[in-house]
């Protein structure tokens, strides 16, 4: 027994003292020969690869390579890896995979490459005998009718992950050096490579050839070969970018999700040079924009605007969640809307993740292909049905997007870059902008509502040029203010008399009430003291109207017999204060970085022979408000919503023009308050001819609130218009109230 134990010990010691690398290499070579012998000895060319010993031998080879790397004390290449490189095993495997012999071999090769790139820690993609097979394998991915989309998506995902670790090798994988003849000969500078990288890499240009012009030994420090001739360049539509874009369309959700995520990794590579190469030297941006156009073209033209308006925000990942198809079947064609908005959200996320140069390039490509190429003709067409659907979808798009680069291009597309004040007869400087504003006053109420929603969505975006282009550039010089001789502005500052007496002296209010009725009306609002330092607060000496006067002016504008709030619980002015406060905080947060003044500029005289023009949008909005008693209820709501959004912006000129009842207007000018005064005058005339006006008004209000069932009522359009007018005045009063901060203790 002792002899047996001694022999066992000696045998174990002998095994341990043998050179492990020799055994590893022999085993590695044996497994490789086992694979090659299969092709020599087999006679069954229909047997699937997974039923042979090829998958097992590939796994053994991979395990040996991983173990060898773990045992290496330095970063030198081990003998097994050297054998794999010198004998171009990856090239051979790629060829076998392309031949699909035995059937399913390509899946085995894809799996082996993926595991090799994941498990080997040292940089590999810069080595010629690695990146060339990887290139060839990429070109085998995403072919029409492929049955390997799962394996392809995983392999491409692994390649992108390795590029994230070693972004300097993107040049090799995307084969820029083979396509340099397709663009100019301008070279990008060579970026500095990480210390762990065995060799440096050019950012966008071809790598230098070896001095002899011949490939050197294929080791871990090998540089790429001589620049290939243009005729040997691979097809432009078979690279990593095209493969990933193709796989995003896969019916297999996991493969499509992998492709989406891989593109996000690719655009988020850290180096600026990488982003420049992706933007200028690949078809990435063009393909992303083309896919957006393709999905948009599938959206039916028969959609209802209400369905589009109420459509929830789409997130690109939602389509890959379980049960997503059932959730998107809200109406006919909704699945196409989901697909389009999902891809838009994906592009939006790409632009937020990418470097600026790449996001700007993608945004410009989307503007060129989709906005200018498709949307603009649809918005300018003669068909009302086409205008309606395209405008509704565009409003939905504006609500959805948040990337700064895309928002910039959208604003330029819709509004232009003009900064001078508008001219009354100017319709040609930006035809699309003018046409969209005209659509707000279209003969079709549906088109007007959809276009007003579009402008409301625009005004909710954090972009300074939107509110400046639509309103502020026309108010910049305060040409609406009447000037006294000497250039001093004139204003009707309220005196210390009670507001009730002022209103009683107004010709629009004299026959509004029987004797003594006004004094028994609801008490006017009493407001807290305001900070005198605020530009929008009480600065009587500086000409600013007290906030209490503004609030009470709007609250008392609608005559008592035309008010219904007191007849319905929870319909007072205070219900608007909270919403107005939240909206004001949001707009203030946007405008902090825009450098707006805290007080109005001194008015500047208008050129001789010219008069003040509020601009196309405010003109249309004021015209619409002037017809509030004659327009449909839904249209009135949308008009007042846009005006409220403009009024809440904390710019002193907007505040003055839209919320100050006491400014003295220049001849021919009008303000929001002056338009409302005229509406009240018209209302007073109409009230005289409607019997039981107050009772009918309360009845219609309760119908709108769902408190009573709807019945046919005479003058229903007028009555609904009066209700909207009352609510609008309360909303303006609330906005004026919240825009002036309370005095600090």
Beta strands, then each sheet from edge to edge (+ up, - down):
end
